[in-house]
Amino acid sequence: AYLGGVGGSDNAAFFHSILKSANSPNTRVAIVHFVNDDFIRDMDARMSLFRENLPSRVGPVLLIDRPEGIVGHGGGNTVAFAQRYGDCLLHFVIDPSPKSGC
């Protein structure tokens, strides 16, 4: 939530600097966003930043972009999220070569 900030805010600038400084080809990055997250002002712009900046500078990237039926900032704390994506996230973290996509 801290890094969700409105464009031009200090938080948004901090978020952009973190994203643009990512440079570790062995690091796996999983990003999940949910519909109606009150802390993200422009979800489409944020997801575009991830897609454009991360894959060329880090290892595998897993983007779960607004899954249907799971909403709000706490969407990752739901049973539905755990049932649908728990296995995928576990394998993304522990498998030597994670599967592409879930």
N, C-alpha and C positions, 0 to 999 in steps of 0.2 A: 504494500500500500504506500509505503514511503516514497517509492520510486515511480508511482503512477502519475504524479504531478501534472499540472496543466503546462502546455508548451510555453517555454520562456521562463518557467519558475526555476529556482535553484535545484529542486528535486529532479525536474526534467533534464536539466543540464548534467547533473550528476549521473543519471541513468544513461544518457547518451555517451558520456565519457567512459563509463564502465563497458558499455556495449562495443564501442569503437576500439577499446584497448584490449579486448579479448584476443589472446594470441597464444594458444596452447593446443597444438594438434592432437594431444593425447586426452584432452578434456572432453567429456561427454556433457551435453547440455540438454536438459529437458525443460520445456516451457509449456505451461498450461494456462489458457485463458478461458473465462466463462462469460456467457451472455449476462448482461446487467451487472457487471462488476462496477460498483460505485466509485472505485478508486482509479479506474482507467478511463480517461476522457475520450481518447480516439483509438479504439481498438484496431481498426484497419491500419492506421499509420504505424502503430506499435508493432503489429505482426509483420508489416512490410519491412520495418527496421531489422527485425530478427532475421527474416528470410534473406535480406540483402547483405547483412553484415556478419552473421555468424558462420555459415557453412564453409566459407573459405579460410577461416582462421582458427577453428576448433575441430575437434573430432566429430563423432556422430552427433547429430542434432535431432531431437524428437520434439515436434510441435503438435500439441493437441489444441486445436483452435475451435473454441466455442462448441463443444460437443452438445448435441441435441438432448434436451431434457435435464441438463445440469446447469444451474444458474447461480449467479451471485458470487461475491468474493469468497465465500466459504464453500464453493462447489466441490472442492477437493476433499472436503471433510465428510462427504456423503457416502452412504452405502452404495448408491448407484455408481459413483465414480470408482470406488474400490473394486466393485464387481466387474466393471467394464474395462478398467485400465490398470488395475493392480498388477496382474500378471505381466502385462506389456512393460510397465515401468521397472518391475523387478528384473526382467530379462535384459532390458536396456542397460541397467546398471551392472549386472554381474556377468553376462555372456561375453566371451572374448571378442566376438564379432556380432554385435546386436543386429537383430532383424531390422530391415528398413520398414518403417511404419508399423502401426498397430492394427 
